[in-house]
């Protein structure tokens, strides 16, 4: 029975040796020095059987060999002194130094080449890393081990499996190919090619790879993953997905332990559930606090409505309060050179704050908002949203509303201490001016839609009813004013104090949000030019 097993294992060893030779074609030339002889230390029995075993010495019982710093034990062996090699059978164990051991059911060792071919139940241990496989070719000269029929590397709770693998015991580098899986209690990695260093606990991604951890998934073709610190360093437009949120960038640094992520170059962050995006060239996010910042060509894109809104600022920041509670809310800050564009509305200001608690967006420092041919200004503008659609707006202090009339150089104007605007399905329906109300209004003749004249009025309150973007009616509780015929309008009555038409500042398209244009030094230029044209 033992002879039959030896024959089978010998044939297997021959096949392994042929494979090993093919794999080693590219290896550099070995030293030409005379190799050290394999030394037989012990065997309970030794005999020759030239008829069946050729030149082999047949060893049985507690067999022990020693060669060039390594010791090998087995139950029985065939020792070929002429070729300086041997076959080992049963409970094969090789130890090299105090850090490396190899066990198997069968082994073939070539002392000239210092090559060990191990078969069946192979276990290679190197400090805290253990490799399991059914066939392993170990090169002692270059401290390399190979397998091609599936293997499993285990280290401190991390398990790596693949169809083909290579492990270097001196550098602690491992290379895995084909159906690669890496798992521990916190994550699972899947790919076709992976490099792993057991000393640094670092995996290098070198092909399409997915890393799954909880609800998050990383997809990358090039990068590093540190299994001890749970830190990812990803390149080449890698993708980080967490539920309905996706982050893509030229490079991403992500820590699963701290929940901190940094992204660099052409960042695209997408919230698929809320249908909005965040772009920039640098981004930072801390999952534990909900704090985020984006700079360098930062853009917010909201595509939740029929028309897409684009907003740019030098810096965008997000603060989260009462995180992971039922009362959580977020506050977003956009500051310096804020410009926003949507086909039906545009706006500029120096800084902007949005809070999700009351869905309020506040514009600070020279805010201007345009809707079709209407322009709204004030010291501060509050915009309240409902289901991502504007519901009402409040202009605080020095409020000024201007409407440029179609096909003319005429402007309807209202100035007051503050104003309110109410919207229906995103379109202004009612505007209300309060305290120190001054108006310049051109009423229409119902018969031919021509302008009757200029109505200059003063009041404590005024309401303007709008329809399809045009003024439909005006109401005042009590007003003092004058109606000037079109041919008798005094030039000074055409404009209220503080009038300016800032059309040259207005964003013209989604690309124009990056082109900052401040107010001209002489804010009366528009008024002067208009008067010159009229006269």
C-alpha positions as CSV (number, residue, x, y, z in Angstrom):
1,X,0.0,0.0,0.0
2,X,2.9,2.4,0.9
3,X,4.6,1.5,-2.4
4,X,1.5,2.4,-4.4
5,X,1.3,5.7,-2.6
6,X,4.9,6.4,-3.3
7,X,4.4,5.8,-7.0
8,X,1.4,8.2,-7.2
9,X,3.3,10.9,-5.2
10,X,6.4,10.4,-7.4
11,X,4.3,11.0,-10.5
12,X,2.8,14.1,-9.0
13,X,6.2,15.4,-8.0
14,X,7.4,15.0,-11.6
15,X,4.5,17.1,-12.9
16,X,5.2,19.7,-10.2
17,X,8.9,19.8,-11.2
18,X,7.9,20.4,-14.9
19,X,5.6,23.2,-13.9
20,X,8.3,24.7,-11.7
21,X,10.8,24.6,-14.5
22,X,8.4,26.6,-16.8
23,X,7.8,29.2,-14.1
24,X,11.5,29.6,-13.4
25,X,12.6,30.4,-17.0
26,X,12.9,34.1,-16.3
27,X,14.8,33.7,-13.0
28,X,18.3,35.1,-12.9
29,X,21.3,32.7,-13.1
30,X,22.2,31.1,-9.8
31,X,25.6,31.3,-8.2
32,X,28.1,29.0,-9.8
33,X,29.7,27.9,-6.5
34,X,29.6,24.2,-5.6
35,X,26.4,23.5,-3.7
36,X,26.5,22.2,-0.1
37,X,25.6,18.6,0.2
38,X,22.3,17.5,1.8
39,X,23.2,15.8,5.1
40,X,21.2,12.9,6.4
41,X,21.0,13.3,10.2
42,X,18.9,10.3,11.2
43,X,16.6,7.4,10.1
44,X,15.4,4.4,12.0
45,X,16.0,2.2,8.9
46,X,18.1,2.6,5.8
47,X,18.4,0.1,2.8
48,X,19.0,0.0,-0.9
49,X,16.6,-1.5,-3.4
50,X,18.3,-1.0,-6.8
51,X,15.7,-3.2,-8.6
52,X,12.8,-1.0,-7.6
53,X,14.3,2.3,-6.4
54,X,17.3,2.8,-8.6
55,X,20.0,4.8,-6.9
56,X,17.7,5.8,-4.0
57,X,18.5,5.1,-0.4
58,X,15.2,4.1,1.2
59,X,14.8,5.7,4.6
60,X,12.0,4.9,7.1
61,X,11.2,6.0,10.6
62,X,11.9,9.5,12.1
63,X,13.9,10.6,9.1
64,X,15.8,13.9,9.5
65,X,17.8,15.9,6.9
66,X,19.8,19.1,7.2
67,X,20.9,21.5,4.5
68,X,22.3,25.0,4.5
69,X,20.5,26.2,7.6
70,X,17.3,24.3,7.2
71,X,16.2,21.1,8.9
72,X,13.5,18.7,7.5
73,X,11.7,15.8,9.1
74,X,9.4,13.1,7.6
75,X,8.2,9.6,8.2
76,X,10.1,8.1,5.3
77,X,12.1,9.3,2.3
78,X,14.0,8.4,-0.9
79,X,17.5,9.9,-0.7
80,X,19.4,10.5,-4.0
81,X,22.9,11.3,-3.0
82,X,24.2,11.6,-6.6
83,X,21.7,14.4,-7.4
84,X,21.8,15.9,-3.9
85,X,18.1,15.5,-3.5
86,X,15.4,13.5,-1.7
87,X,11.7,12.8,-1.7
88,X,9.9,13.0,1.7
89,X,6.7,11.1,2.6
90,X,4.3,11.6,5.5
91,X,4.4,14.3,8.2
92,X,6.9,16.4,6.2
93,X,8.2,19.4,8.1
94,X,10.9,21.8,7.2
95,X,12.2,24.5,9.6
96,X,14.4,27.4,8.6
97,X,15.6,29.7,11.4
98,X,13.1,30.6,14.0
99,X,10.6,32.3,11.8
100,X,9.8,29.9,8.9
101,X,8.3,26.4,8.9
102,X,6.6,24.3,6.1
103,X,4.5,21.2,6.6
104,X,3.0,18.8,4.0
105,X,2.2,15.2,3.2
106,X,4.8,15.0,0.5
107,X,7.9,16.9,-0.5
108,X,10.7,16.9,-3.0
109,X,13.9,18.8,-2.2
110,X,16.7,19.7,-4.7
111,X,19.8,20.6,-2.7
112,X,21.6,22.0,-5.7
113,X,18.8,24.4,-6.5
114,X,17.6,24.7,-3.0
115,X,14.0,24.1,-4.2
116,X,11.3,22.5,-2.2
117,X,8.1,21.1,-3.9
118,X,5.4,20.3,-1.3
119,X,2.1,18.6,-2.0
120,X,-1.1,17.9,-0.1
121,X,-2.1,19.8,3.1
122,X,0.7,22.3,2.7
123,X,1.1,24.9,5.4
124,X,3.8,27.6,5.3
125,X,4.2,29.7,8.4
126,X,6.3,32.9,8.5
127,X,6.0,34.7,11.8
128,X,2.3,35.7,12.1
129,X,1.4,34.9,8.5
130,X,0.2,31.4,7.5
131,X,-0.2,30.1,3.9
132,X,-2.5,27.0,3.2
133,X,-2.5,25.3,-0.2
134,X,-2.3,21.8,-1.8
135,X,0.8,22.4,-3.8
136,X,3.6,24.8,-3.1
137,X,7.0,25.4,-4.7
138,X,9.4,27.0,-2.3
139,X,12.7,28.5,-3.5
140,X,15.1,28.9,-0.5
141,X,17.7,30.7,-2.5
142,X,15.4,33.6,-3.3
143,X,13.0,33.0,-0.4
144,X,10.0,32.7,-2.7
145,X,7.0,30.4,-2.5
146,X,4.5,29.8,-5.4
147,X,1.2,28.0,-5.7
148,X,-1.1,27.7,-8.8
149,X,-4.0,25.5,-7.7
150,X,-5.6,27.7,-5.0
151,X,-4.2,29.0,-1.7
152,X,-5.2,30.8,1.4
153,X,-3.1,33.3,3.4
154,X,-4.2,34.1,7.0
155,X,-2.8,36.9,9.2
156,X,-4.3,38.3,12.4
157,X,-7.9,37.8,11.3
158,X,-7.3,38.8,7.7
159,X,-7.7,36.0,5.1
160,X,-6.6,36.1,1.5
161,X,-7.5,33.5,-1.1
162,X,-6.7,33.2,-4.8
163,X,-6.2,30.7,-7.6
164,X,-2.5,31.6,-8.0
165,X,-0.1,33.2,-5.6
166,X,3.5,34.0,-4.7
167,X,4.9,34.8,-1.3
168,X,8.4,36.2,-0.5
169,X,9.4,35.3,3.1
170,X,12.2,37.8,3.3
171,X,10.4,41.0,2.0
172,X,7.0,39.7,3.2
173,X,5.5,40.6,-0.2
174,X,2.7,38.4,-1.5
175,X,1.2,38.5,-5.0
176,X,-2.2,37.1,-5.8
177,X,-3.9,36.4,-9.2
178,X,-7.3,35.3,-10.4
179,X,-10.4,35.3,-8.2
180,X,-8.7,37.1,-5.3
181,X,-10.7,37.5,-2.1
182,X,-9.5,39.3,1.0
183,X,-11.7,39.3,4.1
184,X,-11.8,40.2,7.8
185,X,-14.5,41.1,10.3
186,X,-14.9,44.6,8.8
187,X,-14.5,44.3,5.1
188,X,-14.3,42.1,2.0
189,X,-12.1,42.7,-1.0
190,X,-12.6,41.1,-4.4
191,X,-10.4,41.4,-7.5
192,X,-8.2,39.6,-10.0
193,X,-4.8,41.0,-9.0
194,X,-3.5,42.0,-5.5
195,X,-0.1,42.7,-3.9
196,X,0.0,42.3,-0.1
197,X,2.8,43.0,2.4
198,X,2.4,41.0,5.6
199,X,4.9,43.2,7.5
200,X,3.2,46.5,6.5
201,X,-0.3,45.0,6.4
202,X,-0.7,46.8,3.1
203,X,-2.6,45.6,0.0
204,X,-1.8,47.2,-3.3
205,X,-4.6,47.1,-5.9
206,X,-3.5,46.5,-9.4
207,X,-6.7,45.8,-11.4
208,X,-10.5,46.1,-11.1
209,X,-11.2,45.6,-7.4
210,X,-14.2,46.0,-5.1
211,X,-13.9,46.6,-1.3
212,X,-17.1,46.1,0.7
213,X,-17.5,47.4,4.3
214,X,-20.9,47.7,5.9
215,X,-23.0,49.9,3.5
216,X,-20.0,51.3,1.7
217,X,-18.3,50.0,-1.4
218,X,-15.0,51.1,-2.9
219,X,-14.2,50.4,-6.6
220,X,-10.7,51.0,-7.8
221,X,-8.1,49.9,-10.3
222,X,-5.1,51.3,-8.5
223,X,-4.4,52.1,-4.9
224,X,-3.5,50.8,-1.4
225,X,-5.5,49.4,1.4
226,X,-4.0,49.1,5.0
227,X,-5.7,46.2,6.8
228,X,-4.5,47.3,10.2
229,X,-5.6,50.9,10.1
230,X,-8.4,50.4,7.6
231,X,-7.1,53.3,5.5
232,X,-7.6,53.3,1.7
233,X,-5.4,55.3,-0.7
234,X,-7.1,55.2,-4.2
235,X,-6.1,56.6,-7.6
236,X,-7.3,56.6,-11.2
237,X,-10.9,57.9,-10.7
238,X,-11.8,55.4,-8.0
239,X,-15.4,55.3,-6.7
240,X,-16.5,55.4,-3.1
241,X,-20.2,54.5,-2.6
242,X,-22.2,54.6,0.6
243,X,-25.8,53.8,0.2
244,X,-27.3,56.4,-2.2
245,X,-24.1,58.6,-2.1
246,X,-21.2,58.3,-4.5
247,X,-17.8,59.9,-4.5
248,X,-15.5,59.9,-7.6
249,X,-12.1,61.7,-7.8
250,X,-8.6,61.4,-9.3
251,X,-7.4,60.2,-5.9
252,X,-9.2,59.5,-2.6
253,X,-7.9,59.0,1.0
254,X,-10.4,57.2,3.2
255,X,-10.2,55.9,6.8
256,X,-12.9,53.4,7.9
257,X,-11.8,53.8,11.5
258,X,-12.2,57.6,11.8
259,X,-14.7,58.0,9.0
260,X,-12.6,60.7,7.4
261,X,-12.2,61.0,3.6
262,X,-10.2,63.4,1.5
263,X,-10.5,63.7,-2.3
264,X,-8.3,65.4,-4.8
265,X,-8.8,66.3,-8.5
266,X,-12.1,66.5,-10.4
267,X,-14.3,65.5,-7.5
268,X,-17.8,64.4,-8.2
269,X,-20.0,63.8,-5.2
270,X,-23.5,62.6,-6.0
271,X,-26.5,62.2,-3.6
272,X,-28.7,60.1,-5.8
273,X,-31.6,60.1,-3.3
274,X,-31.8,63.9,-3.1
275,X,-30.7,64.4,-6.7
276,X,-27.8,66.8,-6.1
277,X,-24.1,66.9,-6.8
278,X,-21.0,68.6,-5.5
279,X,-17.9,69.3,-7.6
280,X,-14.5,70.6,-6.9
281,X,-10.8,69.8,-6.9
282,X,-10.3,69.3,-3.1
283,X,-12.8,67.8,-0.6
284,X,-12.8,66.7,3.0
285,X,-15.5,64.9,4.9
286,X,-15.7,63.6,8.5
287,X,-18.5,61.0,8.9
288,X,-18.5,61.2,12.8
289,X,-19.3,65.0,12.8
290,X,-20.9,65.4,9.4
291,X,-18.4,68.2,8.6
292,X,-17.4,68.7,4.9
293,X,-15.5,71.3,2.9
294,X,-14.9,71.6,-0.8
295,X,-12.7,74.2,-2.5
296,X,-11.0,74.9,-5.8
297,X,-13.7,75.3,-8.5
298,X,-16.4,74.2,-6.0
299,X,-19.9,73.8,-7.5
300,X,-23.2,72.6,-6.1
301,X,-25.6,71.1,-8.7
302,X,-29.3,70.5,-7.8
303,X,-31.2,68.5,-10.4
304,X,-34.2,67.7,-8.2
305,X,-36.4,70.0,-10.2
306,X,-37.2,70.3,-13.9
307,X,-34.4,72.9,-14.3
308,X,-31.0,72.3,-12.9
309,X,-29.4,74.8,-10.5
310,X,-25.7,75.5,-10.6
311,X,-23.9,77.4,-7.8
312,X,-20.2,78.2,-7.4
313,X,-18.3,79.7,-4.5
314,X,-14.6,79.8,-3.5
315,X,-15.3,77.5,-0.6
316,X,-18.3,75.4,0.4
317,X,-18.7,74.0,3.9
318,X,-21.2,71.7,5.6
319,X,-21.9,71.5,9.3
320,X,-24.1,68.8,10.8
321,X,-25.8,69.2,14.2
322,X,-27.4,66.6,16.4
323,X,-25.9,64.0,14.2
324,X,-27.4,60.4,14.3
325,X,-30.5,61.7,16.2
326,X,-34.1,62.3,15.1
327,X,-33.5,66.1,15.3
328,X,-30.5,66.2,13.0
329,X,-30.1,69.2,10.7
330,X,-27.4,70.6,8.5
331,X,-26.1,74.1,7.8
332,X,-24.2,74.8,4.5
333,X,-21.9,77.8,4.0
334,X,-20.8,79.2,0.7
335,X,-18.5,82.2,0.9
336,X,-16.7,84.6,-1.4
337,X,-17.8,85.1,-5.0
338,X,-21.0,83.2,-4.9
339,X,-22.7,82.9,-8.3
340,X,-25.8,80.8,-9.1
341,X,-27.5,80.0,-12.4
342,X,-30.8,78.4,-13.4
343,X,-32.7,79.2,-16.5
344,X,-35.5,80.9,-14.6
345,X,-33.4,82.4,-11.7
346,X,-29.9,83.7,-11.2
347,X,-28.1,85.2,-8.2
348,X,-24.9,86.6,-6.9
349,X,-23.6,87.6,-3.4
350,X,-20.5,87.5,-1.3
351,X,-21.6,84.7,1.0
352,X,-24.6,82.4,1.6
353,X,-25.9,80.2,4.4
354,X,-28.5,77.4,4.0
355,X,-30.0,75.5,7.0
356,X,-32.1,72.4,6.5
357,X,-33.9,72.9,9.8
358,X,-36.2,75.6,8.3
359,X,-35.1,75.2,4.7
360,X,-33.9,78.8,4.7
361,X,-31.2,80.2,2.4
362,X,-29.7,83.5,3.3
363,X,-27.7,85.7,1.0
364,X,-25.2,88.2,2.6
365,X,-23.3,91.3,1.3
366,X,-24.7,92.9,-1.8
367,X,-27.1,90.1,-2.8
368,X,-28.8,90.3,-6.1
369,X,-31.4,87.9,-7.5
370,X,-32.8,87.9,-11.1
371,X,-36.0,86.3,-12.2
372,X,-36.7,86.8,-15.9
373,X,-36.7,90.6,-16.3
374,X,-36.9,91.3,-12.6
375,X,-34.0,92.2,-10.3
376,X,-34.1,92.2,-6.5
377,X,-31.6,93.7,-4.1
378,X,-31.1,94.4,-0.4
379,X,-28.7,94.2,2.5
380,X,-29.8,90.6,3.1
381,X,-32.1,88.2,1.3
382,X,-33.8,85.2,3.0
383,X,-35.2,82.5,0.7
384,X,-37.4,79.8,2.2
385,X,-37.8,76.5,0.3
386,X,-40.5,73.8,0.4
387,X,-39.7,70.5,-1.2
388,X,-36.7,72.0,-2.9
389,X,-38.9,74.7,-4.6
390,X,-38.8,78.4,-3.5
391,X,-41.8,79.2,-1.3
392,X,-41.2,82.8,-0.2
393,X,-38.5,85.4,0.1
394,X,-37.7,88.2,2.5
395,X,-35.5,91.2,1.5
396,X,-34.1,92.9,4.7
397,X,-33.2,96.6,4.6
398,X,-32.7,98.8,1.6
399,X,-34.9,96.6,-0.5
400,X,-35.1,97.5,-4.2
401,X,-37.1,95.7,-6.9
402,X,-36.6,96.5,-10.6
403,X,-38.5,95.2,-13.6
404,X,-37.1,95.9,-17.1
405,X,-40.1,96.4,-19.4
406,X,-40.1,94.5,-22.7
407,X,-38.6,96.1,-25.8
408,X,-37.9,99.4,-24.0
409,X,-35.5,101.2,-21.7
410,X,-38.2,101.7,-19.1
411,X,-38.1,100.2,-15.6
412,X,-40.8,99.6,-13.0
413,X,-39.2,100.2,-9.6
414,X,-40.0,99.7,-6.0
415,X,-37.9,100.7,-3.0
416,X,-38.8,100.1,0.7
417,X,-37.3,99.2,4.0
418,X,-38.1,95.5,3.5
419,X,-40.0,93.3,1.0
420,X,-41.7,89.9,0.9
421,X,-42.3,87.8,-2.2
422,X,-44.6,84.7,-2.3
423,X,-44.3,82.0,-4.9
424,X,-46.6,79.5,-6.5
425,X,-44.9,76.4,-8.0
426,X,-41.7,78.3,-8.2
427,X,-43.1,81.5,-9.8
428,X,-43.6,84.7,-8.0
429,X,-47.3,85.4,-7.4
430,X,-47.4,88.2,-4.8
431,X,-44.8,90.8,-3.7
432,X,-45.2,93.1,-0.7
433,X,-43.2,96.2,0.2
434,X,-43.3,97.6,3.7
435,X,-42.3,101.0,5.2
436,X,-41.1,104.0,3.2
437,X,-42.4,102.6,0.0
438,X,-41.5,104.5,-3.2
439,X,-42.6,103.4,-6.7
440,X,-42.0,104.2,-10.3
441,X,-44.6,102.4,-12.4
442,X,-45.6,102.5,-16.0
443,X,-49.3,101.5,-16.3
444,X,-50.6,100.1,-19.6
445,X,-53.6,101.2,-21.7
446,X,-55.9,98.3,-21.8
447,X,-57.1,99.1,-25.3
448,X,-53.7,99.0,-27.1
449,X,-51.3,97.9,-24.4
450,X,-49.3,101.1,-24.8
451,X,-47.8,102.9,-21.8
452,X,-50.1,105.6,-20.3
453,X,-47.3,107.4,-18.5
454,X,-45.2,107.2,-15.4
455,X,-46.8,106.9,-12.0
456,X,-44.6,108.2,-9.2
457,X,-46.1,107.3,-5.7
458,X,-45.2,107.1,-2.0
459,X,-46.9,104.9,0.6
460,X,-46.4,102.9,3.8
461,X,-47.2,99.6,2.1
462,X,-47.7,98.2,-1.3
463,X,-48.7,94.8,-2.9
464,X,-47.9,93.8,-6.4
465,X,-49.7,90.9,-8.0
466,X,-47.8,89.0,-10.7
467,X,-48.9,86.7,-13.5
468,X,-46.6,84.9,-15.9
469,X,-43.7,87.0,-14.7
470,X,-45.5,90.3,-15.5
471,X,-47.1,92.8,-13.1
472,X,-50.9,92.3,-13.1
473,X,-52.1,94.8,-10.4
474,X,-50.8,97.1,-7.6
475,X,-52.5,97.9,-4.3
476,X,-51.7,100.6,-1.8
477,X,-53.8,101.5,1.3
478,X,-53.1,105.2,0.9
479,X,-50.7,106.9,-1.5
480,X,-49.5,110.2,-2.6
481,X,-48.2,110.4,-6.2
482,X,-48.2,111.9,-9.6
483,X,-49.0,110.5,-13.0
484,X,-46.8,112.0,-15.8
485,X,-47.8,111.5,-19.4
486,X,-45.2,109.7,-21.4
487,X,-44.2,112.9,-23.2
488,X,-43.9,115.0,-20.1
489,X,-41.9,112.8,-17.7
490,X,-39.2,114.8,-15.9
491,X,-35.8,113.0,-16.2
492,X,-35.2,112.9,-12.5
493,X,-38.5,111.1,-11.9
494,X,-37.7,108.2,-14.1
495,X,-35.5,106.5,-11.5
496,X,-35.7,106.1,-7.7
497,X,-32.7,106.8,-5.6
498,X,-30.5,103.7,-5.5
499,X,-31.5,102.4,-8.9
500,X,-29.0,100.3,-10.9
501,X,-29.6,97.6,-13.4
502,X,-26.8,95.1,-12.9
503,X,-27.3,93.0,-16.0
504,X,-23.6,92.9,-16.6
505,X,-23.1,91.0,-13.3
506,X,-25.9,88.5,-14.0
507,X,-24.7,84.9,-14.8
508,X,-25.6,84.0,-18.3
509,X,-25.2,80.2,-18.3
510,X,-23.8,77.4,-16.1
511,X,-20.2,78.1,-17.2
512,X,-20.5,81.8,-16.3
513,X,-20.8,81.0,-12.6
514,X,-17.0,80.9,-12.5
515,X,-16.5,84.3,-14.0
516,X,-16.7,86.8,-11.1
517,X,-17.7,90.3,-12.1
518,X,-18.1,92.9,-9.3
519,X,-20.1,96.2,-9.5
520,X,-18.6,99.0,-11.5
521,X,-17.2,101.9,-9.6
522,X,-19.9,104.3,-10.8
523,X,-23.2,102.5,-10.0
524,X,-25.1,105.2,-11.8
525,X,-23.7,104.3,-15.2
526,X,-26.8,102.4,-16.2
527,X,-29.0,105.2,-15.2
528,X,-26.9,107.8,-17.0
529,X,-26.6,105.8,-20.2
530,X,-30.4,105.2,-20.2
531,X,-31.1,108.9,-19.8
532,X,-28.8,109.7,-22.6
533,X,-30.5,107.2,-25.0
534,X,-33.9,108.5,-24.1
535,X,-32.9,112.1,-24.8
